[in-house]
């Protein structure tokens, strides 16, 4: 199950060194996310946020933050360099985390709105660097090893995220036991800021190959019309955004469901979240090799047809151990889907348009998340806890269960409409979906 980094990632020493710094950046950035971002919703629950406010926290900051990607492509074109923009975004994110923790204490009457504003700035940081980072990594990572490198990076990042998630959960539980839950959040958010500073340092050490004049020059009318149409990215972007919309109807509210409705402690919440991260860590290297050998479409289709089942499984039982198992299965599927979706975008976008096209792709996806979470928050506020259809009656633990049902139905519709039209971009070996899952579950990846 282990995966040892190769002696060299690239023959060019500067590229090889940069990719190693990228691995370390991924580790510290993921640790920051595990210690901070994973607990944003829990922090909002502590501040007595409503269902609608939890949905707004999950949806509005990523949407507004993603607009920084549009500025990023324009600034990158003006500067002709990428690394400085990436590092600045990381430093901005590190700077806002302590304020995110402390400002609600200073302004308790408007604590949740202040938290949401801080979260907007928090998401603007990495979004500012995201298109430039994607363009830079597209230049540094050879196409033939892209799946394996990003699987290794994501796998190490998942381990860091998992470790930080557990440590932060125990810190919160310890402070909560002493009656100082708020200061537990302050501690983990400040620690996360320190991790992001380390991440920024590693980003600053990476080699930024001299960009050709056209490398970051993509006028927006061209990116939105010619680029999206000619590369084939538009159909995939619509599919990905539709799936993000469907997932966001329920996804942002699972923390609220666990902490408020099921009464989970912080440690129970942490272990439930960690179950998914742990499985991702154990399977990502396999997903990466399978992506290189058999293509991204196969993985997207195989995982995509199963993902609609996930919210339904949450409704079958509130048993804690059972829900750990559901999260483990979810982690397996989302690891493959997310990795292949990312690689598919790389496959579709040419080098000279990648920064702009990825920005457009991500902004559209963020808009879809906003719409989905807004719908989910409304459903969670208005749906009854009992549903009667003729002689059949469902008694739900929470109105949020209705949002989960709607999410499952919309996911199914998205898969049925879009997946039949998805095409493989590269020349790859044929394999069935059942054969793919056997290789994932039995750890067999043959050339």
SULMOUR-V703884 format. One record per helix or strand. SS is the DSSP state (H for helix, E for strand). FROM is the first residue (numbers start at 1). LEN is the number of residues. If there is no record, write none. Layout:
ss=SS from=FROM len=LEN
ss=SS from=FROM len=LEN
//
This chain:
ss=H from=13 len=23
ss=H from=37 len=10
ss=H from=51 len=29
ss=H from=83 len=24
ss=H from=108 len=33
ss=H from=143 len=35
ss=H from=181 len=24
ss=H from=220 len=12
ss=H from=233 len=19
ss=H from=254 len=8
ss=H from=266 len=29
ss=H from=296 len=12
ss=H from=309 len=8
ss=H from=320 len=29
ss=H from=351 len=32
ss=E from=386 len=4
ss=E from=392 len=4
ss=H from=400 len=22
ss=H from=433 len=9
//
